[in-house]
């Protein structure tokens, strides 16, 4: 599977409570299950009025379908081409 970064513009995202994040988690997990295709949600980050999610799927259209089923914005869906950190380049998630 390929790894994708999804940028979601959500006004007030930085104010989401733990309870609201758990609700989003549940909705996302339900959307993943409904796809009936290989799909993995790796993790997400909240920064300001945006949420950045990292998902694995066969293609970007499946990622967009997950967003539609979960009623989440997907302002950007882009395939991750490289990963690096303080130690330098490393492999993409398997």
C-alpha positions as CSV (number, residue, x, y, z in Angstrom):
1,X,0.0,0.0,0.0
2,X,1.0,3.6,-0.5
3,X,1.2,6.2,2.2
4,X,-0.7,9.4,1.9
5,X,-0.8,12.7,3.8
6,X,-4.2,14.3,4.1
7,X,-4.7,17.9,5.0
8,X,-8.0,18.7,6.5
9,X,-9.0,22.3,7.1
10,X,-11.2,22.3,10.2
11,X,-11.8,25.8,11.8
12,X,-11.2,25.5,15.5
13,X,-9.4,22.1,15.2
14,X,-6.9,23.2,17.9
15,X,-9.8,23.5,20.4
16,X,-11.1,19.9,19.9
17,X,-11.6,18.1,23.2
18,X,-10.5,14.6,23.9
19,X,-14.1,13.5,23.7
20,X,-14.5,15.1,20.3
21,X,-11.3,13.5,19.1
22,X,-12.6,10.1,20.3
23,X,-15.8,10.7,18.3
24,X,-13.7,11.5,15.2
25,X,-11.7,8.4,15.8
26,X,-14.9,6.3,15.9
27,X,-16.3,7.8,12.8
28,X,-13.0,7.3,10.9
29,X,-12.8,3.7,12.1
30,X,-16.3,3.0,10.9
31,X,-15.5,4.6,7.5
32,X,-12.4,2.4,7.2
33,X,-14.4,-0.7,7.9
34,X,-17.1,0.3,5.4
35,X,-14.5,0.5,2.6
36,X,-14.0,-3.3,2.6
37,X,-10.5,-2.6,1.0
38,X,-7.0,-2.6,2.4
39,X,-6.7,0.6,4.4
40,X,-4.8,1.7,7.4
41,X,-5.0,5.0,9.4
42,X,-1.5,5.5,10.8
43,X,-1.8,8.7,12.9
44,X,-3.0,12.3,12.8
45,X,-1.7,15.6,14.1
46,X,-3.8,18.7,15.0
47,X,-2.1,22.1,14.2
48,X,-4.0,25.3,14.3
49,X,-7.1,25.0,12.2
50,X,-5.8,21.9,10.3
51,X,-5.6,18.2,10.9
52,X,-2.8,16.3,9.1
53,X,-3.6,12.6,8.7
54,X,-1.3,9.8,7.5
55,X,-3.2,6.9,5.9
56,X,-2.2,3.9,3.8
57,X,-4.3,2.8,0.8
58,X,-3.9,1.5,-2.7
59,X,-4.6,4.9,-4.2
60,X,-5.7,8.5,-3.5
61,X,-9.3,7.8,-4.6
62,X,-9.8,5.3,-1.8
63,X,-8.5,7.9,0.6
64,X,-11.0,10.5,-0.7
65,X,-13.8,7.9,-0.4
66,X,-12.9,7.4,3.2
67,X,-13.2,11.2,3.7
68,X,-16.6,11.2,2.0
69,X,-17.9,8.3,4.1
70,X,-16.7,9.9,7.3
71,X,-17.9,13.4,6.2
72,X,-14.3,14.7,6.7
73,X,-12.8,17.5,4.5
74,X,-9.8,16.4,2.4
75,X,-8.4,19.6,1.1
76,X,-5.2,17.9,0.1
77,X,-4.4,14.2,-0.6
78,X,-0.8,13.6,-1.6
79,X,1.3,10.5,-1.8
80,X,4.3,10.5,0.5
81,X,7.5,10.0,-1.5
82,X,10.2,10.2,1.2
83,X,10.5,10.0,5.0
84,X,13.4,11.5,7.0
85,X,14.1,12.5,10.6
86,X,17.0,13.7,12.7
87,X,19.0,10.6,11.7
88,X,18.4,11.1,8.0
89,X,16.4,9.3,5.3
90,X,14.5,6.2,6.3
91,X,12.1,3.8,4.6
92,X,8.4,4.5,4.1
93,X,6.0,2.8,6.5
94,X,5.3,-0.8,5.5
